[in-house]
Amino acid sequence: MNPIVWAGGTLREPGEPVVAATDHGFTVGDGVFETIAVRDGTPFALSRHLARLAYSADRIGLAAPDGAAVRDGVAAVLEAGGGAVTRVRVTLTSGDGPMGSARGEGPRTLVVTGVDAPKPRGCRAVRAPWKRNERSALAGVKSTSYAENAVMVEFARSKGADEAILANTYGNLCEGTATNVFVERGGEVLTPPLASGCLAGITRGLALEWGVRAAIPMRVAAPGELPMSVLDEIIAGEAHLAVSSSTRGVQHVSNLDGHDLAAGQLLRKVSAAYELAAERNPDPAVPSRR
């Protein structure tokens, strides 16, 4: 199917231009976005995605979009898709701007796109030779400035993989280019802390909540508790690895740096608990901030 596009408060025709050539999101990547899985015709965890979109916008100095308008756009895209849409993307940019880093005064650009994209069947990963800067101005922001991730995915593809796993500048395990990571080690499941520079993934957060509720021993690791060398333990079969994202769920990493990996039993339970809870609750409440 052709992508279904909603912009400027209305559905657009296939191929119709919706973004100006001088839009700052296009010229310098000045924007934020969310990718939302669609389960049985329903955008999964939409409230949490919109909350993170508002957080990311605030982090880069943009006013959050009107939540009702975004919901209207998502609903219009799903209705137009007639049940075929499996993934929705919401993109917010600072709008028209000059040919430089400084923003202009133009209105923001808000676009909702729906596509029929298959869920990745598995994950084959490699270690990235680059590091995530946990002190970056964009650390923890779902930004459209995604070129470094694109470079790393192309590196992974050149190695026969589809995801690259990164360390941060301290040499600790951080995240994938588009995923969070979970490690089964020593009878429990650990995930790097947000202080590592990783994104506060929607699936990561829900997997932690629902996994603990299912009595699975899992927690956020302490800073420095998961050095990048834990990947050597995983290759040796002493630990296990999974990735998580809105489109993957919690997914076993079947191959790392060319080595086939066995699935961890606890990680299997985390994945199953996540899928079961997601079926029961398609729009989990947004946690209160204290």
C-alpha positions as CSV (number, residue, x, y, z in Angstrom):
1,M,0.0,0.0,0.0
2,N,1.0,3.6,-0.5
3,P,1.8,5.6,2.6
4,I,-1.2,7.3,4.0
5,V,-0.4,10.9,4.9
6,W,-2.2,13.4,7.1
7,A,-0.8,16.9,7.3
8,G,-2.2,20.4,7.9
9,G,-5.3,18.9,9.5
10,T,-6.3,16.8,6.5
11,L,-5.5,13.7,4.6
12,R,-3.3,14.2,1.5
13,E,-3.3,12.5,-1.9
14,P,-0.5,10.0,-2.6
15,G,2.6,11.9,-3.7
16,E,1.2,15.3,-2.7
17,P,4.0,17.6,-1.3
18,V,3.4,18.4,2.4
19,V,6.8,19.8,3.5
20,A,8.5,22.9,2.2
21,A,12.1,22.6,0.8
22,T,13.1,25.1,3.5
23,D,11.5,23.2,6.4
24,H,14.1,22.9,9.2
25,G,13.2,19.3,9.8
26,F,14.3,18.6,6.2
27,T,17.3,20.9,6.1
28,V,18.9,20.3,9.5
29,G,16.8,17.5,11.1
30,D,15.3,19.9,13.6
31,G,12.4,17.8,14.8
32,V,11.1,14.9,16.9
33,F,9.0,11.9,16.1
34,E,7.3,8.8,17.4
35,T,6.8,5.4,15.7
36,I,3.7,3.6,16.9
37,A,2.8,-0.1,16.3
38,V,-0.8,-0.8,15.3
39,R,-2.3,-3.9,16.9
40,D,-5.7,-5.1,15.6
41,G,-6.4,-1.7,14.2
42,T,-5.5,0.2,17.4
43,P,-2.4,2.4,17.9
44,F,-0.6,0.7,20.7
45,A,0.4,2.8,23.8
46,L,-0.7,6.0,22.0
47,S,-0.9,8.0,25.2
48,R,2.6,7.1,26.2
49,H,4.0,7.9,22.8
50,L,2.3,11.3,22.8
51,A,3.7,12.0,26.3
52,R,7.2,11.2,25.0
53,L,6.6,13.3,21.9
54,A,5.8,16.2,24.2
55,Y,8.9,15.5,26.3
56,S,11.2,15.3,23.3
57,A,9.7,18.5,21.9
58,D,10.3,20.3,25.2
59,R,13.9,19.1,25.3
60,I,14.7,20.7,22.0
61,G,12.7,23.9,22.7
62,L,9.5,23.2,20.7
63,A,6.0,23.6,22.0
64,A,4.3,20.2,22.2
65,P,1.7,19.6,19.5
66,D,-2.0,19.6,20.4
67,G,-2.6,16.0,21.6
68,A,-6.2,16.0,20.3
69,A,-5.0,17.1,16.8
70,V,-2.4,14.3,16.8
71,R,-5.1,11.8,17.8
72,D,-7.4,13.0,15.1
73,G,-4.6,12.6,12.5
74,V,-3.8,9.1,13.7
75,A,-7.5,8.2,13.6
76,A,-7.9,9.6,10.1
77,V,-4.9,7.6,8.8
78,L,-6.1,4.4,10.3
79,E,-9.6,4.8,8.9
80,A,-8.2,5.6,5.5
81,G,-6.0,2.5,5.7
82,G,-9.0,0.2,6.1
83,G,-7.2,-2.1,8.5
84,A,-4.0,-2.4,6.5
85,V,-1.9,0.0,8.5
86,T,0.5,-1.7,10.9
87,R,2.7,1.3,11.8
88,V,2.1,5.0,12.3
89,R,4.7,7.7,12.5
90,V,4.1,11.2,14.0
91,T,6.7,13.8,13.0
92,L,6.9,17.3,14.4
93,T,9.4,19.9,13.1
94,S,10.1,23.5,13.8
95,G,8.8,24.4,10.4
96,D,10.1,26.8,7.8
97,G,13.6,28.1,8.6
98,P,16.7,29.7,7.2
99,M,19.6,27.8,5.6
100,G,21.4,27.4,8.9
101,S,21.1,26.1,12.4
102,A,19.0,29.0,13.7
103,R,15.3,28.5,13.6
104,G,12.8,30.6,11.7
105,E,9.5,32.1,12.8
106,G,7.3,29.8,10.7
107,P,4.6,27.5,12.1
108,R,5.6,24.0,13.2
109,T,5.1,21.1,10.8
110,L,3.0,18.2,12.0
111,V,2.7,15.1,9.8
112,V,1.1,11.7,10.6
113,T,2.0,8.8,8.2
114,G,0.7,5.3,8.1
115,V,2.3,2.3,6.4
116,D,1.9,-1.5,6.2
117,A,5.4,-2.6,7.4
118,P,6.1,-6.2,8.5
119,K,7.3,-6.7,12.0
120,P,11.0,-7.8,12.0
121,R,11.1,-11.6,12.3
122,G,14.3,-11.7,14.3
123,C,17.4,-9.7,15.2
124,R,20.9,-10.2,14.1
125,A,23.3,-7.7,15.7
126,V,26.8,-6.4,15.6
127,R,28.8,-4.2,17.9
128,A,29.0,-0.6,16.5
129,P,32.5,0.9,16.3
130,W,31.0,4.2,17.4
131,K,29.7,5.4,20.8
132,R,26.6,7.1,22.0
133,N,27.3,10.4,23.7
134,E,25.3,10.3,26.9
135,R,26.1,14.0,27.4
136,S,24.8,15.1,24.0
137,A,22.1,17.7,23.8
138,L,19.9,15.1,22.2
139,A,20.6,12.2,24.6
140,G,17.3,10.6,25.4
141,V,15.4,12.6,22.7
142,K,13.5,10.9,19.9
143,S,15.0,13.3,17.3
144,T,14.7,13.3,13.5
145,S,18.5,14.0,13.5
146,Y,19.0,10.3,12.7
147,A,21.9,10.3,10.3
148,E,24.3,8.7,12.8
149,N,21.9,5.8,13.3
150,A,21.5,5.4,9.5
151,V,25.3,5.1,9.2
152,M,25.4,2.5,11.9
153,V,22.5,0.5,10.4
154,E,24.3,0.5,7.1
155,F,27.4,-0.8,8.9
156,A,25.3,-3.6,10.4
157,R,23.9,-4.5,7.1
158,S,27.3,-4.7,5.6
159,K,28.1,-7.4,8.2
160,G,24.9,-9.3,7.5
161,A,23.0,-7.9,10.5
162,D,20.1,-5.6,11.0
163,E,20.9,-3.8,14.2
164,A,24.1,-2.3,15.8
165,I,24.7,-2.3,19.6
166,L,26.4,0.7,21.1
167,A,28.5,1.6,24.1
168,N,28.4,5.0,25.6
169,T,31.5,7.2,26.1
170,Y,32.3,5.3,29.4
171,G,32.4,2.0,27.5
172,N,29.2,0.8,29.1
173,L,26.4,-1.0,27.2
174,C,23.9,1.6,26.1
175,E,21.3,0.7,23.3
176,G,20.8,-0.3,19.7
177,T,20.3,2.2,16.9
178,A,16.5,1.8,17.2
179,T,16.2,-0.5,20.2
180,N,16.8,-0.8,23.9
181,V,18.6,-3.8,25.2
182,F,18.0,-6.4,27.9
183,V,20.6,-8.8,29.3
184,E,19.8,-12.0,31.1
185,R,22.7,-12.6,33.5
186,G,23.2,-14.2,36.9
187,G,19.5,-15.3,37.2
188,E,18.0,-11.9,36.5
189,V,17.3,-9.6,33.6
190,L,19.0,-6.2,33.4
191,T,18.6,-3.2,31.2
192,P,21.0,-0.2,31.0
193,P,19.9,2.9,33.0
194,L,18.7,6.1,31.3
195,A,21.9,7.7,32.6
196,S,23.8,5.6,30.0
197,G,22.3,7.8,27.3
198,C,19.8,5.4,26.0
199,L,16.3,6.4,24.9
200,A,13.5,5.9,27.4
201,G,11.8,3.3,25.2
202,I,8.1,2.8,25.5
203,T,8.5,-1.0,25.2
204,R,11.5,-0.9,27.6
205,G,9.3,0.8,30.2
206,L,6.4,-1.5,29.8
207,A,8.5,-4.6,29.7
208,L,10.0,-3.6,33.0
209,E,6.6,-2.9,34.5
210,W,4.8,-6.0,33.2
211,G,7.8,-8.3,33.8
212,V,8.1,-7.3,37.4
213,R,4.3,-7.7,37.8
214,A,4.7,-11.3,36.4
215,A,7.3,-12.0,39.1
216,I,10.2,-12.1,36.7
217,P,13.5,-11.0,38.4
218,M,14.4,-7.9,36.4
219,R,15.6,-4.4,37.1
220,V,17.5,-1.4,35.7
221,A,21.2,-1.9,36.1
222,A,23.3,0.4,38.2
223,P,25.6,2.8,36.3
224,G,28.6,0.8,35.1
225,E,27.1,-2.6,36.0
226,L,26.8,-3.6,32.3
227,P,30.1,-2.9,30.6
228,M,30.3,-3.5,26.9
229,S,32.3,-6.6,27.6
230,V,29.1,-8.3,28.7
231,L,28.6,-9.0,25.0
232,D,31.6,-11.3,25.2
233,E,29.7,-13.2,28.0
234,I,26.7,-13.4,25.7
235,I,28.7,-14.8,22.8
236,A,30.3,-17.4,25.3
237,G,26.8,-18.5,26.3
238,E,27.1,-17.2,29.8
239,A,24.4,-14.5,29.4
240,H,21.7,-13.8,26.9
241,L,20.5,-10.8,24.9
242,A,17.2,-9.3,23.7
243,V,16.3,-6.0,22.1
244,S,13.0,-4.1,22.4
245,S,11.1,-1.5,20.4
246,S,7.6,-0.6,19.5
247,T,7.8,-2.6,16.3
248,R,9.8,-5.6,17.6
249,G,8.3,-6.0,21.1
250,V,10.9,-7.9,23.2
251,Q,12.9,-9.9,20.7
252,H,15.7,-12.4,21.1
253,V,19.0,-11.5,19.4
254,S,19.7,-14.7,17.5
255,N,23.2,-13.7,16.2
256,L,25.8,-11.3,17.6
257,D,29.0,-10.5,15.7
258,G,28.5,-13.6,13.6
259,H,27.9,-16.0,16.5
260,D,24.6,-17.8,16.9
261,L,23.0,-17.2,20.3
262,A,20.6,-19.3,22.4
263,A,17.5,-17.5,23.8
264,G,17.5,-16.9,27.5
265,Q,14.6,-18.5,29.4
266,L,13.9,-15.4,31.5
267,L,14.0,-13.2,28.4
268,R,11.4,-15.6,26.8
269,K,9.2,-15.0,29.8
270,V,9.6,-11.2,29.6
271,S,8.6,-11.3,25.9
272,A,5.6,-13.5,26.7
273,A,4.5,-11.3,29.6
274,Y,4.8,-8.2,27.5
275,E,2.7,-9.7,24.6
276,L,0.0,-10.9,26.9
277,A,-0.3,-7.6,28.8
278,A,-0.2,-5.7,25.5
279,E,-3.2,-7.7,24.2
280,R,-5.1,-6.9,27.4
281,N,-4.2,-3.2,27.6
282,P,-3.7,-1.5,24.3
283,D,-3.2,2.0,25.8
284,P,-1.5,1.8,29.2
285,A,-1.7,4.9,31.4
286,V,1.1,7.3,31.4
287,P,3.1,7.0,34.7
288,S,2.9,10.1,36.9
289,R,6.1,12.2,37.2
290,R,7.2,13.0,40.7
